[in-house]
Amino acid sequence: MSGHSKWANIKNKKEKTDFQRGKIFTKIGREIAIAVKEGGADPLNNSRLRDVIAKAKANNMPNDNITRSIKKAAGELGSVNYEEITYEGYGPGGTAIIFDVVTDNRNRTAAELRHIFDKSGGSLGSAGCVSWMFDRKGVIVIELSASVDEDDLMMRALEAGALDFVPVDDAYEIYTDPADFSAVREALEQQGLSFISAEIQMIPQNTIEIDDPETAEKINKLLERLEDNDDVNEVYHNALLPEE
């Protein structure tokens, strides 16, 4: 999930198998648990929970799963204690990688992640080693449609408080300040717009173009191993790979 073309990454996600989609639902369920722990189980009084629910719906997570995850997090169905951790590291070719983890066992997760980096020719770094190369922004993606006029959508997004509006391929990417993300998303949602994706992301300030096929393959392997790890929620990097 590179961040420099959010729509391209979403299209790849939509091609996942049922098993992989199940893993995505499990990871979103953990995000729901964190949100409920922080602000309670009522979405009306918990903007972060509303954001995660919007993300769940954009990923076609069934309403029953969402409700069950909220109840479980609230202790109605038995709960698990999760914590959020952000890890940073270096991939092959000097690429910067930052990723969010939700885990119930910090030591187990750290050992697994270190093994993934060592096996893939990278190195897990200390906090802050690469985060300065990224900007935290809200990213809302809306699919291009005959019913959505580009100029009108841009004006609506900017009036709602968005920082930027970028047409890409067959979608529009709307960028916000993290503090304004919920308000912008909800304003657009109330206007009847639906989203392919609506999340807070880490966007690389600059990218590194990877021309060497062997290095590109190593980076892809590392990213795949991270994304396949049950505790890793989102992965961001600054590599511009050949297929991108």
C-alpha positions in Angstrom: 0.0 0.0 0.0 2.2 2.7 -1.3 0.1 5.7 -0.6 1.3 7.5 -3.8 -1.5 6.0 -5.8 -4.2 5.0 -3.3 -6.6 4.0 -6.1 -4.2 1.5 -7.7 -3.7 -0.2 -4.3 -7.5 -0.4 -3.8 -8.0 -2.1 -7.1 -5.4 -4.7 -6.1 -7.3 -5.2 -2.8 -10.6 -5.7 -4.5 -9.1 -8.7 -6.4 -8.3 -10.5 -3.2 -9.7 -14.0 -2.6 -12.4 -14.7 -0.1 -9.8 -16.0 2.4 -7.9 -12.7 2.1 -11.1 -10.7 2.4 -11.8 -12.6 5.6 -8.4 -11.6 6.9 -9.2 -7.9 6.1 -12.4 -8.2 8.0 -10.5 -9.6 11.0 -8.1 -6.7 10.9 -10.9 -4.2 10.7 -12.6 -5.9 13.6 -9.4 -5.2 15.7 -9.6 -1.5 14.6 -13.2 -1.4 15.8 -12.0 -2.8 19.2 -9.4 -0.1 19.5 -11.9 2.6 18.6 -14.5 1.3 21.1 -11.8 1.1 23.8 -10.9 4.8 23.1 -14.3 6.4 22.7 -17.1 3.9 23.6 -19.5 1.7 21.5 -21.9 4.4 20.3 -20.8 5.7 16.9 -22.8 8.9 17.4 -20.4 9.9 20.2 -17.3 8.3 18.7 -15.9 9.8 15.5 -13.1 7.3 15.2 -15.6 4.4 15.4 -17.6 6.1 12.7 -14.5 6.3 10.5 -13.7 2.6 11.0 -17.3 1.7 10.2 -17.0 3.7 7.0 -13.8 1.8 6.2 -15.5 -1.5 7.0 -18.4 -0.7 4.6 -16.0 0.4 1.9 -14.4 -3.1 2.2 -17.9 -4.7 1.9 -17.8 -6.0 5.5 -21.3 -7.2 6.3 -23.3 -5.2 8.9 -23.7 -8.3 11.1 -19.9 -8.5 11.3 -19.6 -4.8 12.2 -22.3 -5.1 14.9 -20.7 -8.2 16.4 -17.3 -6.6 16.4 -18.6 -3.5 18.3 -20.5 -5.7 20.8 -17.4 -7.9 21.4 -15.2 -4.8 21.9 -17.8 -3.4 24.4 -17.5 -6.6 26.4 -20.9 -8.0 25.5 -19.5 -11.0 23.7 -16.2 -11.4 25.6 -13.3 -9.1 24.7 -9.6 -9.2 23.9 -7.2 -6.4 24.8 -5.5 -5.0 21.7 -2.9 -2.2 21.4 -1.8 -0.1 18.5 1.8 0.1 17.6 3.5 1.8 14.6 6.7 0.1 13.3 9.3 1.5 10.9 12.1 0.0 8.9 14.1 -0.1 5.7 13.5 -2.4 2.8 15.8 -3.5 -0.1 17.1 -0.6 -2.1 17.0 1.8 0.8 13.3 2.1 0.7 11.4 3.4 3.7 8.5 1.3 5.2 6.1 2.3 7.9 3.2 0.1 9.1 0.5 0.0 11.7 0.0 -3.0 13.9 -2.9 -4.0 16.2 -1.8 -6.8 18.5 -2.7 -8.6 21.8 0.9 -9.7 22.2 3.6 -7.1 21.6 6.5 -9.4 22.1 5.2 -12.1 19.7 4.5 -9.5 17.0 7.9 -7.8 17.3 9.7 -11.1 16.9 7.6 -12.0 13.9 8.2 -8.7 12.2 11.9 -8.8 12.8 12.0 -12.2 11.3 10.1 -11.0 8.2 12.5 -8.1 7.7 15.6 -10.2 8.2 14.3 -12.9 5.8 13.5 -10.3 3.1 16.7 -8.3 3.1 15.5 -5.4 5.1 15.9 -4.2 8.7 13.4 -3.2 11.3 14.3 0.2 12.6 13.7 2.3 15.7 10.7 4.7 16.2 11.1 7.8 14.1 13.7 6.4 11.7 11.6 6.8 8.6 8.3 8.5 9.7 9.8 11.9 8.9 9.6 11.0 5.2 5.8 10.6 5.4 2.9 13.0 5.9 -0.2 11.8 7.7 -3.3 12.7 5.8 -6.9 11.6 5.4 -7.5 10.0 2.0 -11.0 9.6 0.5 -11.4 7.8 -2.8 -14.5 8.2 -5.0 -14.9 6.2 -8.2 -15.3 8.2 -11.4 -19.0 8.1 -12.4 -21.2 9.8 -15.0 -23.4 11.0 -12.1 -20.4 12.8 -10.5 -19.2 16.0 -12.1 -15.5 16.5 -11.4 -15.7 20.3 -11.0 -18.7 20.0 -8.7 -17.1 17.3 -6.6 -13.9 19.3 -6.3 -15.8 22.3 -5.0 -17.9 20.3 -2.6 -14.7 18.6 -1.2 -12.9 21.9 -0.8 -15.9 23.5 0.8 -16.1 20.6 3.2 -12.5 21.4 4.3 -10.4 19.1 2.0 -6.8 20.1 1.4 -6.5 18.8 -2.2 -8.5 17.0 -4.9 -6.6 14.8 -7.4 -8.2 12.9 -10.4 -6.4 9.6 -11.0 -7.2 7.0 -13.6 -10.9 6.3 -13.0 -11.2 7.7 -9.5 -10.9 10.9 -7.5 -8.6 11.1 -4.5 -9.5 13.7 -1.8 -6.9 14.6 0.8 -7.6 16.1 4.2 -5.8 17.1 7.3 -6.1 14.2 9.8 -8.0 16.5 12.2 -10.6 17.4 9.5 -10.9 13.9 8.0 -14.1 12.8 9.9 -15.8 16.1 9.2 -15.0 16.1 5.5 -16.0 12.4 5.1 -19.3 12.9 6.9 -20.1 16.1 4.9 -19.6 14.3 1.6 -21.5 11.2 2.9 -24.4 13.4 3.9 -24.5 14.7 0.3 -25.1 11.1 -0.9 -21.6 10.3 -2.1 -20.3 6.7 -1.5 -16.6 5.9 -1.1 -14.3 3.2 -2.4 -12.1 4.0 0.5 -11.9 6.5 3.3 -8.9 6.2 5.7 -6.1 8.1 7.3 -2.9 7.2 5.5 0.9 7.9 5.6 1.8 9.5 2.3 5.4 9.5 1.2 6.9 13.0 0.6 9.1 11.5 -2.1 9.4 8.2 -3.9 12.4 6.0 -4.8 12.1 4.6 -8.3 13.1 0.9 -8.4 14.4 -0.2 -11.8 16.2 -3.3 -10.8 13.8 -6.3 -11.2 15.6 -8.3 -8.4 15.3 -5.5 -5.9 11.7 -4.9 -6.9 10.9 -8.6 -6.4 12.5 -8.5 -2.9 10.5 -5.4 -2.0 7.3 -7.0 -3.2 8.0 -10.2 -1.2 8.6 -8.1 2.0 5.4 -6.1 1.5 3.4 -9.3 0.9 4.8 -11.0 4.0 3.9 -7.9 6.1 0.4 -7.7 4.7 -0.1 -11.4 5.3 0.8 -11.1 8.9 -2.3 -11.2 11.0 -1.3 -8.3 13.3 -0.3 -5.9 10.5 -3.2 -3.6 9.5 -1.7 -1.1 7.0 1.6 -0.9 5.2 3.1 2.2 3.6 6.3 2.7 1.7 8.1 5.1 -0.7 9.1 2.6 -3.4 7.9 3.3 -6.9 7.8 -0.2 -8.3 7.7 -1.2 -12.0 4.1 -2.3 -11.9 3.0 0.9 -10.3 
